Every structure is written in structure tokens, then in C-alpha cells.
């Protein structure tokens, strides 16, 4: 009886285990490659680390973590990819949203921190990974490509950083080349990184995703700089086959051939005989007269 009860308890525990499993924060290795910063996702990104915005700690699909008007529900989604080289940490973000509304050109262009607009915030920590105060926030929005950010190193990092954002058929995207100090752009270096997307829905603004702030530094994705990515050169296209011109046989006109003389008929032979006799007789008479 005791064995049966113990077996039942073990089975129940195994059944309930997945319900209490806490999903780990996304971690991965970033490939080394230098992309073109043009807002298009280079093929190398597909071979490097990426994660979805809702893979992050306490991020629930379909809602943000706060709202200016109380309603936190949103249809926004986003994915981020990473690369690195000796000068930059690269990030490509694809935001999927049904409509990119404009909170107002004046708000976007004149505010120091116009986060309430539809925009992307990247939060990076690269030195002391447990001191959230050292994080960098770098931002961009798609309607004007307005750039901003903050943090203790922002003024040093921003002048060398490149950012571009543009609209897409499914929302908007942005590509970043963040000028992390070169001492930290080495194979094996780890950084902490979070993605936040701000959604202006016409009524108010909803931040979605995760920041590096305060106690959240323990629960953020960790990226590790890794080996180079090799992109195979595209195979050259085959040269077009040139069709050979058809060989046309030369037509040589033969010189006209004179018709062959018809063989003499029997009448003609007889006439020729008479003429020959007459000629012979004439010669005989001529010879006699001369005697």
C-alpha cells in the first residue's frame, strides 16, 4: 500500500513539474561579421543569436508592462538579431505592428526623450554586469529616424554609433551599430542586453519588453561574443550560351554548258557524201583544165 501511494506521489510530481518550471532568460553566442548599416537584414544575422521580445523575463505576449492610459494590451511583436566586429556591437530589430501611428512631429523632434512615440530602446551593459546604473540606452523611431538615449556613457558612445530606422510592410525595423569600447569587443566577452518597444496606440503609450533598471539586471539576456561567420560567396551565374549561326550552304551557279551537237541523221550523212563527191569531181575537172 505504501509503495502504491509513493508511486502515485512521484507520478503527480512529475506531472506538475512543467507547471512550475521557470523559463531561462535567452542567452546565446553572437557571430562576428560586419554588416552594411542600411536597415536591411544581412544574411549573417540569420546565423547569429536572436530572440523574441517576449522571451524576456516577465514579458507577456499581447501586453506591455505599463501604460500611460491604463490599457496594456497590444498587438506589437518584435525580434532582435546580433552581430559584432572590432568596432561595433550590431543589432537588427524587426517590429511587427498593425499600424505605426504618429504621436506628433513636434513631440518626436523637440523632446529630449520622446519615448512615448512608436520607438525602439536597446539597453546594454558591458563592464560591471551587475551594476544596472552603468547601462546604456540607445533609441530610435521610424517616422523621422530621430535618435536619442541616455546613461553614464551615452555622450561618449553616441557620436560613433550608427542607427537607421524605416517602415516595412509589417511595421518598421531598425539597425544599430553601437560603438562599444574596443576593449570589450573581444571573443568571449559577455554583455547583458534587453529590448524594449514603445507602442503609441492613438490613446496613449505602452512600453513592451524589458529594461535594464534596478533589480531587473539579474533577469536579462546574456550575449557572448563568438567566432566569425563565413558567408559563402554566391555562385557565379552561368554565362549565356551563344547560339551558333546556322550554316548556310553556298549556292554556286555553274557556268552554262553549250548543248552538245546532235549526232548526224542518215539524211545528213547522205548529203555530206554528195557534197564530198561533188567537191572531188570539181577538183578533178580543175586539174584536167590546167593540163
VMD Tcl script that draws the C-alpha trace (Angstrom):
set ca {
  {0.00 0.00 0.00}
  {2.80 2.39 0.93}
  {4.55 1.66 -2.36}
  {1.40 2.46 -4.33}
  {0.95 5.77 -2.52}
  {4.62 6.67 -3.06}
  {4.36 5.83 -6.76}
  {1.25 7.98 -7.08}
  {3.02 10.90 -5.40}
  {6.02 10.59 -7.74}
  {3.77 10.48 -10.81}
  {1.84 13.54 -9.63}
  {5.09 15.41 -9.00}
  {6.31 14.63 -12.49}
  {3.03 15.82 -13.97}
  {3.14 19.10 -12.06}
  {6.84 19.85 -12.67}
  {6.34 21.61 -16.06}
  {3.75 23.89 -14.46}
  {6.34 25.30 -12.08}
  {9.32 25.37 -14.44}
  {10.69 28.89 -14.87}
  {11.92 29.51 -18.39}
  {15.52 30.65 -18.59}
  {16.41 34.03 -19.99}
  {17.62 33.89 -23.59}
  {21.38 33.50 -23.83}
  {23.48 32.87 -26.90}
  {26.64 33.42 -28.89}
  {26.92 36.34 -31.28}
  {28.79 35.76 -34.53}
  {31.49 38.11 -35.76}
  {30.63 39.81 -39.03}
  {30.46 43.37 -40.38}
  {27.05 44.12 -41.92}
  {26.03 47.07 -44.04}
  {24.03 49.52 -41.89}
  {21.17 50.18 -44.28}
  {18.09 48.86 -42.49}
  {18.12 45.60 -44.43}
  {18.89 42.39 -42.54}
  {22.13 40.88 -43.83}
  {22.24 37.10 -44.25}
  {24.84 36.84 -41.45}
  {22.24 37.86 -38.87}
  {20.38 34.64 -39.59}
  {23.43 32.65 -38.47}
  {23.85 34.54 -35.20}
  {22.00 34.79 -31.88}
  {18.49 36.24 -31.81}
  {15.48 36.29 -29.51}
  {11.87 37.40 -29.42}
  {10.83 40.32 -27.24}
  {8.50 38.05 -25.25}
  {11.32 35.60 -24.48}
  {12.49 38.12 -21.89}
  {11.73 37.99 -18.19}
  {8.15 38.85 -17.17}
  {7.20 39.83 -20.74}
  {3.75 38.54 -21.60}
  {2.68 38.23 -25.21}
  {-0.14 40.60 -26.09}
  {0.54 43.17 -23.40}
  {3.07 45.69 -22.19}
  {4.41 46.08 -18.68}
  {2.87 49.54 -18.19}
  {0.61 52.05 -19.93}
  {0.01 55.80 -19.84}
  {-3.75 55.25 -20.15}
  {-4.31 52.05 -18.20}
  {-4.78 49.63 -21.08}
  {-1.68 47.48 -21.51}
  {-2.91 45.23 -24.34}
  {-1.13 45.49 -27.69}
  {-0.65 43.53 -30.89}
  {3.01 44.54 -31.14}
  {5.69 41.90 -31.56}
  {9.43 42.16 -32.22}
  {12.56 40.11 -32.87}
  {16.20 41.10 -32.47}
  {19.39 39.71 -34.06}
  {23.03 40.44 -33.14}
  {26.49 40.64 -34.76}
  {29.80 42.17 -33.71}
  {33.23 43.16 -35.01}
  {36.26 45.04 -33.72}
  {34.43 48.39 -33.80}
  {30.75 47.77 -33.06}
  {28.08 45.63 -31.49}
  {25.35 45.35 -34.11}
  {21.64 44.80 -33.56}
  {18.80 44.46 -36.03}
  {15.22 44.81 -34.76}
  {12.09 43.93 -36.69}
  {8.92 45.36 -35.13}
  {5.63 43.79 -36.21}
  {2.63 46.00 -35.55}
  {-0.68 46.57 -37.32}
  {-0.33 50.37 -37.54}
  {2.51 52.81 -36.84}
  {0.71 55.92 -35.58}
  {2.34 59.34 -35.32}
  {2.16 60.88 -31.86}
  {3.11 64.20 -33.46}
  {6.12 65.54 -35.33}
  {6.68 68.28 -32.77}
  {6.76 65.79 -29.90}
  {9.19 63.50 -31.71}
  {11.57 66.18 -32.92}
  {11.73 68.51 -29.90}
  {11.56 66.29 -26.81}
  {14.84 65.10 -25.33}
  {13.39 61.66 -24.62}
  {10.31 61.14 -26.83}
  {9.84 57.53 -25.73}
  {6.05 57.87 -25.97}
  {6.33 57.69 -29.77}
  {6.48 54.35 -31.57}
  {10.14 53.60 -30.97}
  {12.83 51.08 -30.05}
  {15.01 51.13 -26.94}
  {18.13 48.97 -26.64}
  {19.63 48.61 -23.16}
  {23.26 47.42 -22.95}
  {25.58 46.59 -20.04}
  {29.18 45.58 -20.84}
  {31.52 46.31 -17.94}
  {30.11 45.51 -14.50}
  {27.27 43.18 -15.46}
  {25.67 43.52 -12.03}
  {25.59 47.31 -11.84}
  {22.45 48.45 -13.66}
  {23.49 52.09 -13.25}
  {26.19 51.62 -15.90}
  {23.72 50.62 -18.62}
  {23.39 52.41 -21.95}
  {20.01 53.19 -23.50}
  {20.04 53.97 -27.22}
  {16.81 54.72 -29.08}
  {15.35 55.47 -32.49}
  {11.89 55.93 -34.03}
  {10.86 55.15 -37.64}
  {8.96 58.21 -38.88}
  {11.88 60.65 -38.73}
  {14.76 58.38 -37.67}
  {15.05 60.59 -34.59}
  {17.84 59.29 -32.34}
  {18.29 59.69 -28.58}
  {19.34 57.85 -25.43}
  {20.91 58.19 -22.02}
  {23.22 56.61 -19.47}
  {26.62 57.48 -17.99}
  {28.45 56.52 -21.19}
  {25.90 57.79 -23.70}
  {27.74 61.02 -24.56}
  {30.89 59.04 -25.31}
  {29.20 56.22 -27.23}
  {26.57 58.08 -29.25}
  {28.86 60.10 -31.60}
  {30.35 56.90 -33.01}
  {27.08 54.96 -33.05}
  {25.13 54.46 -36.28}
  {21.36 53.96 -36.33}
  {18.77 53.78 -39.08}
  {15.04 53.01 -38.98}
  {12.49 52.64 -41.74}
  {8.97 51.47 -42.38}
  {8.22 47.94 -43.55}
  {5.07 46.21 -44.87}
  {4.55 44.67 -41.40}
  {5.54 47.63 -39.20}
  {9.06 49.02 -39.04}
  {12.67 47.98 -38.48}
  {15.88 49.47 -37.19}
  {19.56 48.62 -37.43}
  {22.17 49.70 -34.87}
  {25.96 49.80 -34.84}
  {26.74 50.59 -31.20}
  {30.26 51.90 -30.60}
  {31.08 49.79 -27.53}
  {34.65 50.49 -26.26}
  {37.07 48.31 -28.22}
  {38.43 46.72 -25.03}
  {35.11 44.91 -24.69}
  {34.81 43.86 -28.33}
  {36.77 40.64 -27.92}
  {35.98 36.99 -28.49}
  {34.43 35.53 -25.33}
  {33.30 38.84 -23.78}
  {29.82 38.75 -22.25}
  {27.28 41.57 -22.20}
  {23.75 41.98 -20.89}
  {21.18 43.27 -23.33}
  {17.44 43.95 -23.36}
  {14.92 45.02 -25.98}
  {12.00 47.39 -25.37}
  {9.48 48.56 -27.95}
  {7.24 51.52 -27.17}
  {3.77 51.49 -28.74}
  {1.71 54.62 -29.30}
  {-1.82 53.36 -29.98}
  {-3.53 56.70 -30.55}
  {-4.75 56.98 -26.98}
  {-1.51 56.60 -25.07}
  {1.81 54.78 -24.92}
  {2.66 51.25 -23.84}
  {6.22 50.04 -23.17}
  {6.67 46.38 -24.16}
  {9.63 44.14 -23.32}
  {12.30 44.73 -20.71}
  {14.70 47.37 -19.45}
  {17.98 47.19 -17.56}
  {16.91 49.07 -14.47}
  {17.28 48.44 -10.76}
  {16.70 44.85 -9.72}
  {15.89 43.64 -13.28}
  {19.62 43.32 -14.03}
  {19.57 39.76 -12.72}
  {16.97 38.59 -15.23}
  {18.17 39.89 -18.56}
  {19.51 38.11 -21.66}
  {23.26 37.47 -21.79}
  {25.13 37.57 -25.10}
  {28.63 36.18 -25.64}
  {30.84 37.42 -28.47}
  {31.90 34.47 -30.58}
  {33.63 33.24 -33.72}
  {33.45 34.81 -37.17}
  {30.63 33.99 -39.51}
  {31.63 32.99 -43.02}
  {29.15 33.76 -45.75}
  {29.75 31.73 -48.88}
  {30.16 33.81 -51.97}
  {27.25 33.39 -54.35}
  {27.97 31.06 -57.22}
  {28.57 32.96 -60.43}
  {25.71 32.84 -62.83}
  {26.45 30.72 -65.89}
  {27.40 32.69 -68.94}
  {24.64 32.82 -71.52}
  {25.08 30.24 -74.24}
  {25.52 31.92 -77.59}
  {23.62 30.18 -80.29}
  {25.73 29.45 -83.33}
  {24.52 30.93 -86.57}
  {23.08 28.27 -88.88}
  {25.45 27.15 -91.60}
  {24.02 28.11 -94.99}
  {25.44 26.15 -97.89}
  {26.78 28.44 -100.60}
  {24.93 28.16 -103.87}
  {27.39 28.19 -106.75}
  {25.90 28.77 -110.17}
  {27.53 26.54 -112.73}
  {28.68 28.10 -115.97}
  {26.18 27.42 -118.78}
  {27.17 24.37 -120.76}
  {26.77 24.57 -124.54}
  {24.35 21.99 -125.76}
  {26.07 19.04 -127.37}
  {25.79 18.79 -131.19}
  {23.14 16.45 -132.27}
  {24.51 13.35 -133.94}
  {24.07 13.47 -137.72}
  {21.00 11.75 -139.06}
  {21.04 9.40 -142.07}
  {19.83 12.18 -144.42}
  {22.57 14.44 -143.26}
  {25.13 11.72 -143.81}
  {23.91 11.22 -147.40}
  {24.02 14.94 -148.09}
  {27.52 15.16 -146.74}
  {28.50 12.28 -149.06}
  {27.08 14.02 -152.14}
  {28.89 17.21 -151.27}
  {32.10 15.31 -150.83}
  {31.73 13.64 -154.26}
  {30.86 16.95 -155.90}
  {33.84 18.53 -154.37}
  {36.05 15.70 -155.52}
  {34.63 15.92 -159.06}
  {35.23 19.63 -159.21}
  {38.82 19.19 -158.22}
  {39.32 16.60 -160.98}
  {37.89 18.89 -163.66}
  {40.02 21.72 -162.44}
  {43.06 19.59 -162.63}
  {42.30 18.49 -166.22}
  {41.73 22.01 -167.45}
  {45.10 23.05 -166.21}
  {46.76 20.32 -168.19}
}
mol new
graphics top color blue
foreach p $ca { graphics top sphere $p radius 0.5 }
foreach p [lrange $ca 0 end-1] q [lrange $ca 1 end] { graphics top cylinder $p $q radius 0.2 }
display resetview
